Amino acid sequence: MPKRSNNPLAAARKSDSKADLLWHRKSGAAFQLFIEYYACQPLGVCSDGTVKEFPVAKHVTKMNCGQSRAAKRRKKKKQPNNDREGIDLVVDSVQINESSESPENERLHQAFAAYESADTIRDFIGSLSRALSLTFRIRQNLPSQEKETLQRLIVEQFSDLVAPCSFDPLIYQAKSSNVNKGSLLQSSPALKEFLVTNSQNGKIARQELASMLPVLVLHRGGWLTSETKRVLDLCASPGSKTMQVLEIMTRGSVKANDINKQRLESLQESMTRSGMSFSSKIKFSNLDASHFPIPLQEDKLYDCIICDVPCSGDGTIRKDPRVLTNWTPATSNALHRLQVDILARALKCLKVGGVMTYSTCSMNPIENEAVVAAALSQRKKGGGQPAFELVQWPVMEGFIGRPGVTKWKVADYVGDTDQEDDEKVQLRWHSSYEDAVEAKMEKACTSMWPPLSTNDLHLDRCVRLWPQDHDSGGFFVAVIKRIG
Ligand SMILES: C[S@@+](CC[C@H](N)C(=O)[O-])C[C@H]1O[C@@H](n2cnc3c(N)ncnc32)[C@H](O)[C@@H]1O
């Protein structure tokens, strides 16, 4: 078995040997590829609407792709208003008024303008174009009185800037994306100071809304409680979910694992910095999660597992628009196998009756539903009976989670390093594994395609967090229970 890189995301991004030289990275066409990819996925992957499926969008040549920079400049000079009008139209229609000065956002809008027919992804693209609103939460383990004092103080001093989340009064979200990590010092120095002080003294955690979901749902479902004994966080660094778990548990212990030694060390440091003392409840390990040792004794298996795997991170582009600059479907394709292996290993470490989450900060079904379907199908009991099932989420009032999808499409990207020729730069869609093999698609494996029948898997019980629903990042969470 080859040793796995301790930075699989970087390895996945380099999985195409020519990737760094590819035309789309030099030209900025990753924005077009991203939109083409999501606009052509079946409905439900990132948007809702009345039509059943998007027509296959015209190729990215509608924009300026395929032209040299000089040619683009010449065109712009000749038609000074045309491009701008297109952008303004899109910007108006999705009501983007803030933060559109960044070159990334402008290019996202330009790319979107090529898909006039893709009305239903308007909100999706619109929200991805805004900076990520600030979120934070009051820590669970504070005594009730302290929680109430902080809640009162936030209402008195910052209610014009932040509001409690509809589904959890301890979680706060900025009312506008103008209040974000980058702008906080300028937009509200008092709020910034409040957050710094209370993060240092362990009362407040600054964490993204989407990232809070896996632990939140385990807690709300009653699967992770103060009495839970053994929890495993398989891909733990930088540790925001580990901390969340530790705040809830009073008796048991958490094993925090990560393949990357440096990242694991920074997790240990941030535990110390958090101002909370958890040392007796946490153990660390520095292992490849896909080979994590399976406890031999039944009672050493885990009650709960958090499996927050390495992913392409295309749900995080509001936080870091540079993710878009590097975007290609090859990244997700290259991570799929590792994600299946990690989830399959996690399932083996879960005790009967135990519950785990599988999550990514990507919206790509290849990293999400395809992984869950593959791992669950592998892990059957004798007689083909399911040993695991996807669990329906508990009701969280006001929370908008979209059902997992049962249909999706697989694409790769064909680029050419030398030619700035449209024909050579495009997404290729493969209807089956066999087609993909014939077309020499890199990293193709059968489990990337939707299984013939997904009915018994209940993939709709997975939850997709669309950025447009909660003004958040994009995210995916599946809750899985071991039933036998
Ligand atoms: C999405 S991040 C996890 C974020 C973390 N759960 C949190 O909430 O702070 C994925 C992590 O997986 C780690 N990782 C990547 N490949 C791994 C592997 N094969 N085994 C264990 N950890 C891995 C990466 O180093 C990275 O820290």
The ligand as an SDF file (V2000), in Angstrom:
LIG
                    3D

 27 29  0  0  0  0  0  0  0  0999 V2000
  -11.3170   19.5780    6.5530 C   0  0  0  0  0  0  0  0  0  0  0  0
   -9.8910   19.4560    7.4860 S   0  0  0  0  0  0  0  0  0  0  0  0
  -10.5460   19.0440    9.0510 C   0  0  0  0  0  0  0  0  0  0  0  0
  -11.0810   20.2240    9.8220 C   0  0  0  0  0  0  0  0  0  0  0  0
  -11.3660   19.8790   11.2660 C   0  0  0  0  0  0  0  0  0  0  0  0
  -12.2440   18.7580   11.3900 N   0  0  0  0  0  0  0  0  0  0  0  0
  -11.9480   21.0520   12.0070 C   0  0  0  0  0  0  0  0  0  0  0  0
  -13.1550   21.1390   12.1570 O   0  0  0  0  0  0  0  0  0  0  0  0
  -11.1990   21.9080   12.4740 O   0  0  0  0  0  0  0  0  0  0  0  0
   -9.2360   17.9360    6.9770 C   0  0  0  0  0  0  0  0  0  0  0  0
   -8.0500   17.4680    7.7690 C   0  0  0  0  0  0  0  0  0  0  0  0
   -7.7850   16.1250    7.3560 O   0  0  0  0  0  0  0  0  0  0  0  0
   -6.3940   15.9030    7.4550 C   0  0  0  0  0  0  0  0  0  0  0  0
   -6.1100   14.7120    6.6380 N   0  0  0  0  0  0  0  0  0  0  0  0
   -5.9200   14.6510    5.3100 C   0  0  0  0  0  0  0  0  0  0  0  0
   -5.7320   13.3810    4.9300 N   0  0  0  0  0  0  0  0  0  0  0  0
   -5.8020   12.6220    6.0230 C   0  0  0  0  0  0  0  0  0  0  0  0
   -5.6700   11.2300    6.2710 C   0  0  0  0  0  0  0  0  0  0  0  0
   -5.4200   10.3460    5.2950 N   0  0  0  0  0  0  0  0  0  0  0  0
   -5.7870   10.8120    7.5430 N   0  0  0  0  0  0  0  0  0  0  0  0
   -6.0210   11.6860    8.5530 C   0  0  0  0  0  0  0  0  0  0  0  0
   -6.1480   13.0080    8.3790 N   0  0  0  0  0  0  0  0  0  0  0  0
   -6.0510   13.4710    7.1300 C   0  0  0  0  0  0  0  0  0  0  0  0
   -5.7840   17.1950    6.9700 C   0  0  0  0  0  0  0  0  0  0  0  0
   -4.4720   17.3290    7.4750 O   0  0  0  0  0  0  0  0  0  0  0  0
   -6.7650   18.2290    7.5440 C   0  0  0  0  0  0  0  0  0  0  0  0
   -6.2940   18.7010    8.7760 O   0  0  0  0  0  0  0  0  0  0  0  0
  1  2  1  0
  2  3  1  0
  2 10  1  0
  3  4  1  0
  4  5  1  0
  5  6  1  0
  5  7  1  0
  7  8  2  0
  7  9  1  0
 10 11  1  0
 11 12  1  0
 11 26  1  0
 12 13  1  0
 13 14  1  0
 13 24  1  0
 14 15  1  0
 14 23  1  0
 15 16  2  0
 16 17  1  0
 17 18  1  0
 17 23  2  0
 18 19  1  0
 18 20  2  0
 20 21  1  0
 21 22  2  0
 22 23  1  0
 24 25  1  0
 24 26  1  0
 26 27  1  0
M  CHG  2   2   1   9  -1
M  END
$$$$
